[in-house]
């Protein structure tokens, strides 16, 4: 069993130096220890003035989970300092091996406390949805050491959102359609059903997982649902646009 406090301090110090997946901790953490370190890093960001605004869910597609060798999705935290509005121009040189994921950014309208939250309960608690990208960085080999990847906040760098739309009770998130264009050319199409059958199931999983660590999914928080499609690795100069029906469009350029 690893010393979680020692691991947190060491990985925090490495992160501040932009050194990721430190060799000294490879193969030494369990999944729960990896999450404990991640939450310890969140506390350090908050102590330094960063605002915690929500959570991301990753590996929501079974094929991707099988690829990386984990049996369930994963979670990470979102910080206000990592938020860009649609139309943002992000300096490519500021990112480390970036990719983007096409997701809904969902607003929690009332607190969800696990365990036992169902997709129907999660859907009823959601108040808004926005078209979004998650910006991730491939800072190390996720598949080689999943617990260390969890400690590293699951590749999270930031997120880009379009305008949030209020969610009517009859809107089915699984029926959301998506078209992705890179430099004007269509490259991907998908529906919300790719996200665990329904993005609401992703939110329910998150609420129940957070309960294991004594946390709730608080009212007002944002949840990045998990990607509708594969990751897309941009090149410098690329303009990427995602059209989510009925929720609108989000776009970003890597300069």
N, C-alpha and C positions, 0 to 999 in steps of 0.2 A: 504494500500500500504506500502510495506516494504521500509526502508531506504537502498538502494542498497549499498551505500558507507559503511555504518555501517556493513551490512551483509558481504560484501567483506572482510573487515578488520578482522571481527570475524572468518570467515571461513578460511581465509588465516592463521591466527594465529593457529587455530585448526589443519589445515593441516600440518603445520610445526612441530606440536607435534605428528603427525600421529594419530590424533583424527578426525574421519570422521562422517558426518551426525550429527553435533552438535545439541543436544536436544533443545537448546534455539531457533533454527531456524526451527524446524519441523512445517510444516503446515503454514508457514508465507510467503512463496515466491510464486509468479506466475511463469508460464513457462518463460515468457520474463525476469523476474527478475532473475530466475535461470541462464539463459544464460548470463545476464549482469554480474552476479557474476563470472561465469566461465571465461569470457573475462577479467575481472578484475584480476583474478588469473594469467591468461596468461601474462598480463602486468607485474605483479610482478615477475614471473619467468624470463621474458626477462630482466627486470631491474637488476636481480641478475646474469645475464650472460648466461642463458639458451637460446639456439637457437630454434626458432619456425620453424619447417620444413614442417608442413602440418596439415591435419585434418583427423579425422575418422568419418565415418557414422555408426550409430548403429540402431538396430531395423528395419532393412530393410525388414524383413519378416512379412507379415500381422499377422500371428499367434502369433508371439512374441509381436507385438504391442498390440494386443488384450489381451494378457496375462498380460502385465504390465499396461494396461489402458491408452495408449496414441494413438492419431489418426494419427501420422506421425512419420517418423524416427527421430533420434536425432543426434547431432554432438558434437564432442569434439576436442581438439587440440593435436598435436603430437610434442614432443620435441626431439631434437637430442640426449639428454642424455638418452632417453628411447629406443634407437635403438640398436638391436643386429643383427649380421650377422648370416646366416644359419650355423648350427652346434654349436651354442652357448650352453654353459652349465650354466644354471641359478640356483643359490642356492635357493632351495625350501623354506628355512627358511626366505629368504628375502622378501617373498611375503605374502600377506594377502588373504587367501581364493581364490587362483588363478583359472582362467579358461583361455582357449585359444579359439580363433575364427579363422576359416580358410577363408582367404580373398585374394583378389588381392590388391597389393600396386601399385597404378597407378600414373604416373608422368604427371603433367600438362605441356604441351608444349607451350601453349600460354594462356594468362590471360582470365578468364571467369568472366564477370560482369553481375549479375542478376539485376533486375528480367527478366523473360522471356527466360532464357536459356533452350533450348530443349535438349533431349537426343542425337539427331543427332549432334547438335552443340558441346555438351560436348565430344562426341566420337571423333569428328574431332580435338578437341583441345588436346587430349591425345597423348603423344609421346612414352610412354613405360609402361610395366607392369611387375611386379615381383611377384612370389609366396610368400605368407606371412602368418604369424600368428599375430593376435593381442593378447597381454597378458593383461587380465583384472583382477581386484580384486573386489570381492564382499564385498565391505567395509561397506555396509549397505543394507537396504531393498529397492531396486529400486522401487518396485511396491507400497510401502507404501507412498512414497513422491517423485514423479517424478521431480518436480522443484529442490529439494535439491540434487537429483542425477545428474541433469544437472550442478548444481553449483560445484559438485564434479568431473566434467569432465567425466561423464558417464562411470565410472569404469576404465578409461584408466590408464594403468601402463606403457606399452611399446609395441614394435613391433619387429618382427623378419622377415628379408627378405632374399630371395635368389637373384640370379643375375637378374637384370632387362633386359628385352628383348624389342628391338624397336618394336613398333606396326605398322604393315603394314596396309594400309587403308582397306583391305578386311578382316581383322581378326574380327570375331564377338565375342565380349566378352561373350555374352549370351550362346555361344556354348562351352565355356571352360568347360572341365570335371575335376572332382576332386575325388581323392581317398585319404582317411585318414587312417593311420596305427598307432596303439599304440603298442609299443614293438613288431613290426613286424606283428601284426594281423590287418586285415582290419576292420574298425569300422563304416565308413561313406562313402557314395558316393553321389555326387550332380553335378549340372551344374550351370553355371553363371546365368541361368534364375531364380534361387532362389533369386537373389538379385534384387528385384523390377522389375523383368522381364528382366533386363539387367543392369550390373554394370554401364553403361553409364548413366542410369536414376538416379542412386545414385549420381553421380557426378553433374548432372544437378540440382537435388534437393539441393545439398550442395551449389552450386553457388547461387541459388535463395534464399536460407535461409540466407546465409551470407550477402546478399544485405540488408536484414532487419536491420542489425546491422552496415551498412555503410562499409562493407568489400567486397573484391573481392577474387576470387580464383586465386592466382597469379601464373604466369609462374614459373616453377621450383619446385612448391610445390608438396608434396606427398599426396595422398588420399587413405586411407584404405576404401575399397569399401563397407564393410558390409559383414557379414559372409554368406558363402554358406550353412553352416550346423548349428546345435545346438552348444551351448558352450560345450566344453569338459573339465572336471575338472581333471587335472593331479594329480598323486600321486608322492611322492618323489621317484626318480629313473626312472621314465617313460621317454621313448624316443618316441617322436611323430614326424611323418613325413607326409607331405601333398604333393601329386603329382598332379600338375595342368598341364593339357595338353591344349595348346602347350607351356606353359611357364616354365616348369621345376619343381624342387622340393625344398622344404624348410623343415628343420628339427631342432629340439631343444631337449635338455635333461634337466630334472629337477633334480638336484643333492642334 
